Structures are given as C-alpha cells and as structure tokens.
Amino acid sequence: MHPVFPCLWFNTDGEEAATFYTSLFPNSRITKVTRYTVPTPSPNEVGSVLTVDFELDGKHYQALNGGPDFPFTEAISLCVPCDSQEESDQLRESLSEGGEGGPCGWLKDRFGLSWQVYPAELDDLCNDPDPARAAAATTAMLQQTRIDLAEIRAAMDAVSTG
C-alpha cells in the first residue's frame, strides 16, 4: 500500500497554492502536475491543471482543481508547530497575507485553507504539571489570535507568585 496523503480541493488555483506553500517550507517542492485531457462540467478546460503533487517538508500533498463545489472549511486544518516564536510569527504573517487571522493561532490563507501556526513550546506550557499554571497558559492562549509565548509565560508566572 502507498502512503496516505491529503488531497486539497481547489477551484482553479491549486498550482498557485502549491507554489506558494512550497516557497514557505524547507525541503518542499512540486513533484508532478497533471492536466485535464477531456472536457468536464467544472470551470477547468482541457489542458488546464487537474492535480499538483507537492511536498511540504518532505510530506506528500495533492492539490486538485475540481471547481467551486467544495470550498474549504475549518473542519480541516494543517498544523505547524514551529521551533521558535520568531519562526511562528514569520510563517503566520506569510500564510495569512490575503487571508484572515483567527483565534488561538488559527488562520485562513488567501485560498481559504485553515492553518494552525504556533510555537511548539505552547504544548508544554498548556500541559504544565501544575494544573493552575496549565490553566493559566490555556486561558491566556484562548484570548490570543497570534500565539505570544511571553504573554502566556507571564500569565503562568502570575499564578505561581500570586
């Protein structure tokens, strides 16, 4: 059996999205582009891009230009735990350009795909062994759009010294 991979349904801009995504992540590339060979009821014409296979940090994805019937929803998102606050901020800014921010590190990019971009340390802070500190971290995180570790740590420290 071949590995399981996500297929992301786009209207007509799957190649543009794949090119954008591969420009943001290391170890990323477009591996294959297929084209429509017969007329279909979608807005895509013979010769236009049907699928784009690509890798993000070595993981396989596929973009499918299938027409406007199935837009993205928040029911699926791509999670990106980052090594640092700076990396998280930079990636969040790039992905949300032309899109919109959301709560708790979520965002929608200009193609409508939802992402969760956050510093990986957030997981440790929200799961602190001290339940009061973990609750303070989670409460602070829930009030943020851009995850800010300094604010979260300050909220945790206020509980410790409070």
C-alpha positions in Angstrom: 0.0 0.0 0.0 1.2 3.5 -0.8 1.3 6.2 2.0 -1.9 8.1 2.8 -1.8 11.7 1.9 -4.2 14.7 1.9 -5.8 15.8 -1.3 -6.9 19.5 -1.1 -9.7 20.6 -3.3 -9.3 24.0 -5.0 -11.5 25.7 -7.5 -8.8 26.5 -10.2 -5.8 27.8 -8.2 -4.2 24.6 -6.9 -0.9 25.1 -8.7 -0.7 28.7 -7.4 -1.4 27.4 -3.9 1.2 24.6 -4.2 3.8 27.1 -5.5 3.1 29.4 -2.6 3.2 26.7 0.1 6.4 25.2 -1.2 8.0 28.6 -1.1 7.4 28.8 2.6 8.6 25.5 3.9 12.1 24.0 3.8 12.5 20.6 2.0 9.5 21.4 -0.2 8.9 21.0 -3.9 6.3 20.4 -6.6 6.7 16.8 -7.8 4.1 16.3 -10.5 1.5 18.3 -12.4 -1.3 16.6 -14.4 -3.7 18.3 -16.8 -7.4 17.8 -17.8 -7.5 15.7 -21.0 -11.2 15.7 -21.6 -14.0 18.4 -21.1 -15.6 18.4 -17.7 -18.5 20.3 -16.1 -16.0 22.2 -13.9 -14.6 25.6 -14.9 -11.4 23.9 -15.9 -10.7 23.5 -19.6 -8.8 20.8 -21.5 -5.1 21.4 -20.9 -5.6 23.3 -17.6 -4.1 21.9 -14.4 -6.0 19.0 -12.8 -3.7 18.0 -10.0 -0.5 19.1 -8.4 1.5 16.7 -6.3 3.8 18.5 -3.9 5.8 18.0 -0.7 5.9 20.3 2.3 8.9 19.5 4.5 9.1 16.1 2.8 5.4 15.2 3.3 3.2 14.5 0.3 0.1 16.5 -0.6 -2.0 16.9 -3.6 -3.9 19.9 -4.9 -6.9 19.1 -7.1 -8.6 21.8 -9.3 -12.1 20.5 -9.1 -14.2 23.6 -9.4 -16.2 25.6 -6.9 -18.4 22.8 -5.5 -16.5 22.1 -2.3 -14.9 25.1 -0.5 -12.6 24.6 2.5 -14.0 24.8 6.0 -12.3 24.9 9.4 -13.2 21.2 9.8 -9.7 20.5 8.5 -6.6 22.5 9.1 -2.9 22.0 8.7 -0.9 22.2 12.0 2.5 23.8 12.0 4.3 23.7 15.4 7.3 26.0 14.9 10.7 25.9 16.6 10.5 29.5 17.9 8.3 32.5 18.4 10.0 34.2 15.5 9.5 31.3 13.1 5.9 31.1 14.1 5.3 34.9 13.7 7.0 34.9 10.3 5.1 31.9 8.9 1.8 33.2 10.3 2.4 36.5 8.6 3.2 34.9 5.3 0.3 32.4 5.3 -2.3 35.0 6.4 -1.4 37.6 3.7 -4.5 38.0 1.7 -6.4 35.7 4.2 -7.6 36.3 7.7 -6.4 35.6 11.3 -8.4 33.6 13.7 -8.3 32.6 17.4 -5.6 30.6 19.1 -3.0 30.7 16.3 -5.5 29.6 13.6 -5.7 31.4 10.2 -7.1 31.1 6.8 -4.8 31.7 3.9 -5.8 33.5 0.7 -7.0 30.2 -0.8 -9.4 29.5 2.2 -7.3 26.7 3.7 -7.1 26.8 7.5 -3.8 26.5 9.3 -2.8 26.3 13.0 0.6 28.0 13.3 2.2 28.2 16.8 5.4 27.8 18.7 5.8 24.1 19.6 6.6 25.1 23.2 2.9 26.0 23.6 2.0 22.3 24.0 4.4 22.1 27.0 3.1 25.3 28.6 -0.6 24.3 28.3 0.3 20.9 29.8 2.4 22.1 32.7 2.4 19.6 35.6 1.0 22.3 37.8 -2.7 22.4 37.0 -3.1 26.1 37.9 -0.2 27.0 35.6 -1.6 24.8 32.8 -5.0 26.5 33.2 -3.4 30.0 33.2 -1.5 29.1 30.0 -4.6 27.7 28.3 -6.7 30.7 29.3 -4.1 33.2 28.0 -3.8 31.2 24.7 -7.6 31.2 24.2 -7.6 35.0 24.3 -4.9 35.3 21.6 -5.0 35.3 17.8 -1.2 35.3 17.3 0.2 33.0 19.9 2.5 35.0 22.2 4.6 32.8 24.4 5.8 35.8 26.5 2.3 36.7 27.5 1.5 33.0 28.2 4.5 32.7 30.4 3.6 35.9 32.3 0.1 34.5 32.9 1.6 31.3 34.3 4.1 33.2 36.5 1.3 35.3 37.9 -0.3 32.1 39.2 3.0 30.9 40.6 3.7 34.1 42.5 0.1 35.1 43.0 
